[in-house]
């Protein structure tokens, strides 16, 4: 709730007291999730009241859940039978409507659009849960240059937020965000402020002493140092599964210290995969709310030092375009690692 501000559109599931940004919960639902990201309560109870006194003032709860989950909603209250007979104009209009509906041309049009020999008793059953890819994003606005992205962000963010990007130590700049969007690594919802949605793989590397590898801090290309204190993590590429992303992340961030001849050194611990959604303000882009879809795994990696060590990372975006946009972005030059006890590390 700390990341929610006045004027933002939020979703509040029927069955619990949590609330989420509209865009974040839509991404969660589009992946087929049926429970609250935080407490795992069902997003829609088996019986959801539609009375005027219920809290269901947002039609999204009913209509979107019907579309995605084919949930049976309670029937509308019965209307009292009216003793007044229909008037002659009413009967005439009804007769014309029925005649048109069952005319040969109307019937042909109806049958051509409906792959059923009769109309179903429950029209909701025509809807199916769409099969969404792991990194499906709604159609988003394309920004030709970082400057066009900056102009789009200015009226949607607090005046001092955008100005601090790349200036405040440990932050990234608009060139970084433009590269993320161009590579399909993140998505910006058109809201005020926009919400940045990004899929992240988190790899808890375990050694033979049951310790977890932690990235203590990073040294950035602008000379600043950014504190981390978390396991290895990396943005996922479009269409990438969590195992492929984990292998790529290890080689990109730890590859400089590993033996290049040791191929296939990353071993995912069976049954360790977990997925959750977190909402918080981004440390990289101050003032920009973020929705992180986290894909966490435990892994064993051979060839790592037993004590503290440092690794260097190559250019994150080697194909930054003719305008050398990647050169203008703030990149990570060095990673500083240490081992912590497993009990003190949260996945």
C-alpha positions as CSV (number, residue, x, y, z in Angstrom):
1,X,0.0,0.0,0.0
2,X,3.0,2.3,0.4
3,X,3.3,2.4,-3.4
4,X,-0.3,3.4,-4.0
5,X,-1.1,7.1,-4.4
6,X,-4.3,9.1,-4.7
7,X,-5.8,8.9,-8.2
8,X,-4.4,5.4,-9.0
9,X,-6.8,2.6,-10.1
10,X,-6.5,-0.4,-7.8
11,X,-8.1,-3.8,-7.6
12,X,-9.4,-5.2,-4.3
13,X,-10.2,-9.0,-4.5
14,X,-13.6,-10.0,-3.0
15,X,-12.2,-12.5,-0.6
16,X,-9.4,-10.7,1.3
17,X,-8.4,-7.2,2.3
18,X,-5.4,-6.7,0.0
19,X,-5.3,-4.3,-2.9
20,X,-3.1,-4.1,-6.0
21,X,-2.5,-1.8,-8.9
22,X,-5.0,-2.6,-11.7
23,X,-2.2,-3.3,-14.2
24,X,-0.3,-5.5,-11.8
25,X,-3.3,-7.7,-10.8
26,X,-4.3,-7.9,-14.5
27,X,-0.9,-9.3,-15.4
28,X,-1.3,-11.8,-12.5
29,X,-4.8,-12.9,-13.7
30,X,-3.7,-13.1,-17.3
31,X,-1.2,-15.8,-16.3
32,X,-4.1,-17.9,-15.0
33,X,-3.6,-17.2,-11.3
34,X,-6.8,-17.8,-9.3
35,X,-5.6,-16.6,-5.9
36,X,-4.4,-13.4,-4.1
37,X,-0.6,-12.9,-4.8
38,X,-0.1,-12.3,-1.0
39,X,-2.4,-14.5,1.0
40,X,-3.4,-17.0,-1.6
41,X,-7.1,-16.5,-0.9
42,X,-9.4,-17.1,-3.9
43,X,-9.8,-13.9,-5.9
44,X,-13.5,-14.5,-6.2
45,X,-15.5,-16.5,-3.6
46,X,-17.9,-19.2,-4.7
47,X,-20.8,-16.9,-3.9
48,X,-20.2,-13.2,-4.5
49,X,-23.0,-10.9,-3.4
50,X,-24.3,-8.5,-6.0
51,X,-26.7,-6.7,-3.7
52,X,-26.5,-2.9,-3.5
53,X,-25.0,-3.1,0.0
54,X,-22.1,-5.3,-1.1
55,X,-18.6,-3.9,-1.6
56,X,-18.7,-5.0,-5.3
57,X,-18.9,-1.5,-6.7
58,X,-16.3,-2.2,-9.3
59,X,-17.9,-4.2,-12.2
60,X,-14.4,-5.6,-13.0
61,X,-14.8,-8.1,-10.2
62,X,-17.8,-9.8,-11.8
63,X,-17.3,-9.3,-15.6
64,X,-13.5,-9.8,-15.8
65,X,-13.6,-12.9,-13.5
66,X,-16.5,-14.3,-15.5
67,X,-14.5,-13.9,-18.7
68,X,-11.2,-15.3,-17.3
69,X,-12.4,-17.9,-14.9
70,X,-15.9,-18.8,-16.1
71,X,-17.2,-18.4,-12.5
72,X,-20.9,-18.9,-12.0
73,X,-22.4,-15.8,-10.5
74,X,-25.6,-15.8,-8.5
75,X,-28.7,-15.1,-10.7
76,X,-30.1,-11.6,-10.5
77,X,-33.0,-11.1,-8.2
78,X,-36.4,-11.9,-9.6
79,X,-38.4,-9.0,-10.8
80,X,-42.0,-8.7,-9.6
81,X,-44.5,-9.9,-12.1
82,X,-46.3,-7.0,-13.7
83,X,-50.0,-7.4,-14.1
84,X,-50.1,-4.8,-16.9
85,X,-50.7,-6.4,-20.3
86,X,-48.3,-5.3,-23.2
87,X,-49.6,-2.6,-25.4
88,X,-50.3,-3.0,-29.1
89,X,-47.1,-1.1,-30.1
90,X,-45.1,-3.4,-27.9
91,X,-46.6,-6.5,-29.5
92,X,-45.9,-5.1,-33.0
93,X,-42.3,-4.3,-32.2
94,X,-41.8,-7.8,-30.8
95,X,-43.3,-9.4,-33.8
96,X,-41.0,-7.4,-36.2
97,X,-38.0,-8.4,-34.1
98,X,-38.8,-12.1,-34.1
99,X,-39.5,-12.0,-37.8
100,X,-36.1,-10.4,-38.6
101,X,-34.2,-12.7,-36.2
102,X,-35.5,-15.9,-38.0
103,X,-35.4,-14.6,-41.5
104,X,-33.1,-16.6,-43.8
105,X,-30.4,-14.0,-44.1
106,X,-30.3,-13.3,-40.3
107,X,-30.2,-17.0,-39.6
108,X,-27.4,-17.6,-42.0
109,X,-25.4,-14.8,-40.5
110,X,-26.0,-16.1,-37.0
111,X,-25.0,-19.7,-37.9
112,X,-21.9,-18.5,-39.7
113,X,-20.6,-16.8,-36.6
114,X,-21.6,-19.4,-34.1
115,X,-20.1,-22.9,-34.3
116,X,-23.0,-24.5,-32.4
117,X,-26.3,-26.0,-33.7
118,X,-28.2,-24.2,-30.9
119,X,-27.7,-21.4,-28.5
120,X,-26.3,-22.6,-25.2
121,X,-28.3,-22.3,-22.0
122,X,-25.4,-20.6,-20.3
123,X,-23.8,-18.1,-22.7
124,X,-20.8,-17.7,-20.3
125,X,-19.6,-21.1,-21.4
126,X,-18.7,-19.7,-24.8
127,X,-15.7,-17.9,-23.1
128,X,-12.5,-19.8,-22.5
129,X,-9.5,-18.9,-20.4
130,X,-7.0,-17.5,-22.9
131,X,-3.7,-19.4,-23.1
132,X,-1.2,-16.6,-22.2
133,X,2.6,-16.9,-22.6
134,X,4.8,-16.3,-19.6
135,X,5.8,-12.9,-20.7
136,X,2.6,-11.7,-22.5
137,X,2.1,-8.0,-22.2
138,X,-0.8,-5.9,-23.6
139,X,-0.1,-3.7,-26.6
140,X,2.1,-0.9,-25.4
141,X,3.2,2.4,-26.8
142,X,6.4,2.4,-28.8
143,X,9.0,5.0,-28.1
144,X,11.3,5.8,-31.0
145,X,14.0,7.4,-28.8
146,X,14.8,7.9,-25.1
147,X,13.9,11.5,-25.6
148,X,10.3,10.6,-26.7
149,X,10.1,8.3,-23.6
150,X,11.2,11.1,-21.4
151,X,8.6,13.5,-22.8
152,X,5.9,10.8,-22.3
153,X,7.0,10.3,-18.6
154,X,7.2,14.0,-17.6
155,X,3.5,14.7,-17.2
156,X,2.9,11.3,-15.5
157,X,5.6,11.5,-12.8
158,X,6.3,13.9,-10.0
159,X,8.5,16.8,-11.3
160,X,11.5,15.9,-9.2
161,X,11.3,12.1,-9.8
162,X,12.5,12.0,-13.4
163,X,15.2,14.6,-12.8
164,X,16.9,12.3,-10.2
165,X,17.3,9.4,-12.6
166,X,20.9,8.8,-13.3
167,X,21.9,11.7,-11.0
168,X,21.0,10.2,-7.6
169,X,23.7,7.6,-6.7
170,X,22.6,4.1,-7.5
171,X,19.9,5.0,-9.9
172,X,19.6,4.4,-13.7
173,X,18.5,6.8,-16.4
174,X,15.9,7.0,-19.0
175,X,18.2,5.3,-21.5
176,X,18.2,2.2,-19.4
177,X,14.4,2.2,-19.3
178,X,14.2,2.7,-23.0
179,X,16.5,-0.2,-23.6
180,X,14.4,-2.4,-21.3
181,X,11.2,-1.5,-23.2
182,X,12.9,-2.0,-26.6
183,X,14.2,-5.4,-25.6
184,X,10.8,-6.5,-24.2
185,X,12.2,-6.9,-20.7
186,X,9.6,-4.6,-19.1
187,X,6.2,-3.0,-19.8
188,X,4.9,0.4,-18.9
189,X,1.2,0.8,-18.2
190,X,-0.4,4.0,-19.4
191,X,-1.4,5.5,-16.1
192,X,-0.4,8.3,-13.8
193,X,2.1,7.4,-12.5
194,X,2.9,4.5,-14.9
195,X,3.5,1.1,-13.4
196,X,6.6,-0.8,-14.7
197,X,6.0,-4.5,-14.9
198,X,9.0,-6.8,-15.1
199,X,9.7,-10.5,-14.8
200,X,12.7,-11.3,-12.7
201,X,14.5,-14.6,-12.1
202,X,16.0,-15.0,-8.6
203,X,18.7,-17.7,-8.2
204,X,19.5,-18.8,-4.6
205,X,22.9,-20.5,-5.2
206,X,23.6,-23.0,-2.4
207,X,27.1,-24.4,-1.6
208,X,28.1,-27.6,0.2
209,X,27.9,-25.9,3.6
210,X,24.2,-24.9,3.0
211,X,25.2,-21.2,2.6
212,X,23.5,-18.9,0.1
213,X,25.4,-16.6,-2.3
214,X,24.4,-13.0,-1.8
215,X,25.3,-10.0,-4.0
216,X,26.4,-7.5,-1.4
217,X,26.7,-4.5,-3.7
218,X,27.4,-3.3,-7.2
219,X,29.8,-0.8,-8.8
220,X,28.1,1.1,-11.6
221,X,29.6,2.7,-14.7
222,X,29.1,6.2,-13.3
223,X,31.3,5.3,-10.3
224,X,28.5,5.0,-7.8
225,X,27.9,2.0,-5.6
226,X,24.5,0.4,-5.2
227,X,23.7,-1.8,-2.2
228,X,21.9,-5.1,-2.9
229,X,21.9,-7.7,-0.1
230,X,20.0,-10.3,-2.1
231,X,20.6,-13.4,-4.1
232,X,21.5,-13.3,-7.8
233,X,18.7,-11.8,-9.9
234,X,18.2,-10.8,-13.5
235,X,15.5,-9.5,-15.8
236,X,14.0,-12.2,-17.9
237,X,13.9,-12.0,-21.7
238,X,10.6,-12.3,-23.7
239,X,9.5,-16.0,-23.9
240,X,12.2,-17.2,-21.6
241,X,11.4,-19.9,-19.0
242,X,12.8,-19.8,-15.5
243,X,15.5,-22.5,-16.0
244,X,16.9,-20.8,-19.2
245,X,16.9,-17.4,-17.4
246,X,18.7,-18.8,-14.4
247,X,21.4,-20.4,-16.5
248,X,21.9,-17.1,-18.5
249,X,21.9,-15.0,-15.3
250,X,24.6,-17.1,-13.7
251,X,26.8,-17.0,-16.8
252,X,26.3,-13.2,-17.2
253,X,27.0,-12.2,-13.6
254,X,29.4,-15.0,-12.5
255,X,30.9,-16.1,-15.8
256,X,34.1,-14.0,-15.3
257,X,35.2,-16.2,-12.4
258,X,33.9,-19.6,-13.5
259,X,36.0,-22.0,-15.6
260,X,34.9,-21.4,-19.2
261,X,35.3,-25.1,-19.9
262,X,32.7,-26.0,-17.3
263,X,29.5,-26.1,-19.4
264,X,26.3,-27.1,-17.7
265,X,27.5,-26.2,-14.2
266,X,24.2,-24.8,-13.1
267,X,21.9,-27.4,-11.5
268,X,18.4,-26.4,-10.5
269,X,17.2,-28.0,-7.3
270,X,14.1,-30.1,-8.2
271,X,10.9,-28.7,-6.7
272,X,12.4,-25.4,-5.7
273,X,10.6,-23.1,-8.2
274,X,8.3,-20.5,-6.7
275,X,6.5,-17.6,-8.3
276,X,5.1,-14.5,-6.6
277,X,4.3,-10.9,-7.3
278,X,5.7,-7.9,-5.4
279,X,4.7,-4.2,-5.7
280,X,7.1,-1.6,-4.6
281,X,8.8,1.6,-5.8
282,X,11.9,0.9,-7.9
283,X,15.3,1.9,-6.5
284,X,16.6,2.2,-10.0
285,X,13.9,4.6,-11.2
286,X,12.7,6.8,-8.2
287,X,9.0,7.7,-8.3
288,X,8.1,4.9,-10.7
289,X,6.0,2.1,-9.1
290,X,7.0,-1.3,-10.1
291,X,5.3,-4.7,-10.2
292,X,7.8,-7.5,-10.0
293,X,6.8,-11.0,-11.1
294,X,9.5,-13.0,-9.3
295,X,10.5,-16.5,-10.5
296,X,12.7,-18.0,-7.7
297,X,14.8,-21.2,-7.9
298,X,17.5,-22.8,-5.8
299,X,20.6,-24.0,-7.6
300,X,24.0,-25.6,-7.2
301,X,26.9,-24.0,-9.2
302,X,30.3,-25.6,-9.4
303,X,33.6,-23.7,-9.4
304,X,32.7,-20.7,-7.1
305,X,35.2,-19.4,-4.4
306,X,34.5,-20.2,-0.8
307,X,35.1,-16.7,0.4
308,X,34.1,-13.2,-0.7
309,X,34.8,-12.4,-4.4
310,X,34.1,-9.9,-7.2
311,X,33.0,-10.5,-10.8
312,X,32.9,-8.2,-13.8
313,X,30.0,-8.1,-16.3
314,X,30.2,-7.3,-20.0
315,X,28.0,-4.8,-21.7
316,X,24.4,-5.5,-20.8
317,X,23.0,-4.3,-24.1
318,X,25.7,-4.8,-26.8
319,X,23.3,-3.9,-29.6
320,X,22.2,-0.6,-28.3
321,X,21.6,0.9,-31.8
322,X,23.4,3.4,-34.0
323,X,22.8,6.2,-31.6
324,X,25.0,4.5,-28.9
325,X,22.1,4.5,-26.5
326,X,23.7,1.6,-24.5
327,X,26.7,3.8,-24.0
328,X,24.5,6.5,-22.4
329,X,22.9,4.0,-20.0
330,X,24.1,3.3,-16.5
331,X,25.5,-0.2,-16.5
332,X,26.8,-2.6,-13.8
333,X,30.6,-3.0,-14.0
334,X,31.4,-5.1,-11.0
335,X,29.4,-7.4,-8.6
336,X,30.6,-8.1,-5.1
337,X,29.5,-11.4,-3.6
338,X,29.6,-13.1,-0.2
339,X,28.1,-16.2,1.4
340,X,25.4,-16.0,4.1
341,X,23.6,-18.6,6.2
342,X,20.6,-20.0,4.5
343,X,18.3,-19.1,7.4
344,X,19.1,-15.4,7.1
345,X,18.3,-15.2,3.4
346,X,14.8,-14.8,2.0
347,X,14.0,-16.2,-1.4
